[in-house]
Amino acid sequence: MTPGARIAAAIDILDAIEAGPRPADDVAAGYFRKHRYIGSKDRAQVARHVYTVLRHRAALDWWVERAGRNNIAASARARMIAALAVAENEKAGQITASFDGGRFRPAALAPVEDRLV
């Protein structure tokens, strides 16, 4: 998987976690069961992204609100972008490259999301 595909998978899992009352571990395990083609190293990286967002959710929401100035909602996508920039210390160019809208990758960054990066 490409880094962008890993991020897209993490966003899908975070959306599923927010959508229902199931525990995060169950949601992640179900996602990986449905997507058996994801290798062990990729699963580990996707899980790392997901649990980074869950661990730092309050701080990430603060960064999203601060950067968006009420123009961006604290969604799974916004939290993932903030987590990459703040918690995982990825460079802006790497984040932008991962969000290019290519095959299996998240859609390109909106201007407000670019400001967040």
C-alpha positions in Angstrom: 0.0 0.0 0.0 1.1 3.5 -0.6 1.2 6.0 2.3 -1.9 7.7 0.9 -3.8 4.4 0.8 -2.9 3.7 4.4 -4.2 7.1 5.3 -7.4 6.5 3.4 -7.9 3.2 5.2 -7.3 4.9 8.5 -9.9 7.6 7.6 -12.4 4.9 6.7 -11.9 3.2 10.0 -12.2 6.4 12.0 -15.5 7.2 10.1 -16.8 3.8 11.1 -15.8 4.3 14.7 -17.6 7.6 14.8 -20.7 6.2 13.1 -21.6 3.5 15.6 -21.4 2.4 19.2 -18.9 -0.5 18.6 -15.5 -0.4 20.2 -12.6 0.9 18.1 -10.8 -2.5 18.3 -13.9 -4.3 16.9 -14.3 -1.8 14.0 -10.6 -2.0 13.1 -10.6 -5.8 13.2 -13.7 -6.0 11.1 -12.2 -3.6 8.5 -9.0 -5.7 8.3 -11.1 -8.9 8.0 -12.9 -7.4 5.0 -9.7 -6.2 3.4 -7.5 -9.3 3.6 -5.1 -8.0 1.0 -3.7 -5.5 3.4 -0.4 -6.9 4.6 0.8 -7.0 8.2 3.1 -4.0 7.9 0.4 -2.0 6.3 -2.1 -3.1 9.0 0.3 -2.0 11.6 0.8 1.4 10.0 -3.0 1.9 9.5 -3.6 0.9 13.1 -0.9 3.4 14.3 -2.6 6.2 12.4 -6.1 5.3 13.8 -4.9 5.0 17.4 -2.8 8.2 17.2 -6.0 10.1 16.3 -8.0 8.4 19.0 -5.3 9.1 21.7 -4.9 12.7 20.8 -8.4 13.5 19.7 -9.0 16.5 22.0 -5.7 18.2 21.0 -6.4 17.5 17.3 -9.9 19.0 17.5 -8.3 22.1 19.0 -5.8 22.4 16.2 -8.6 21.8 13.6 -10.7 24.5 15.1 -7.8 26.9 15.4 -6.6 26.4 11.8 -10.1 26.3 10.3 -11.6 29.2 12.1 -15.0 27.5 12.0 -14.6 26.8 8.2 -13.7 23.1 8.8 -15.5 20.6 10.9 -13.7 18.2 13.2 -14.2 15.1 11.0 -12.1 11.9 10.7 -10.4 13.4 7.7 -9.5 16.7 9.4 -8.3 14.9 12.5 -6.1 12.6 10.3 -4.6 15.6 8.6 -3.9 17.2 12.0 -2.5 14.0 13.4 -0.1 13.7 10.5 1.1 17.2 11.0 1.2 17.5 14.8 1.4 14.0 16.3 3.4 12.2 13.6 5.6 15.2 12.5 5.1 14.6 8.8 6.3 17.3 6.5 3.7 19.4 4.6 5.0 18.1 1.3 4.5 14.5 2.4 1.0 15.2 3.6 0.0 17.0 0.4 1.5 14.1 -1.7 -0.6 11.6 0.2 -3.8 13.6 -0.3 -3.6 13.9 -4.1 -6.9 12.2 -5.1 -5.1 9.4 -6.9 -6.2 5.8 -6.9 -6.9 4.5 -3.4 -5.8 7.8 -1.9 -7.8 10.6 -0.2 -9.1 13.5 -2.2 -6.9 16.5 -2.7 -6.7 19.0 0.2 -9.1 21.8 0.2 -7.7 25.3 0.8 -8.8 25.3 4.5 -7.2 21.8 4.9 -4.0 23.1 3.3 -4.0 25.8 5.9 -4.3 23.1 8.6 -1.2 21.4 7.2 
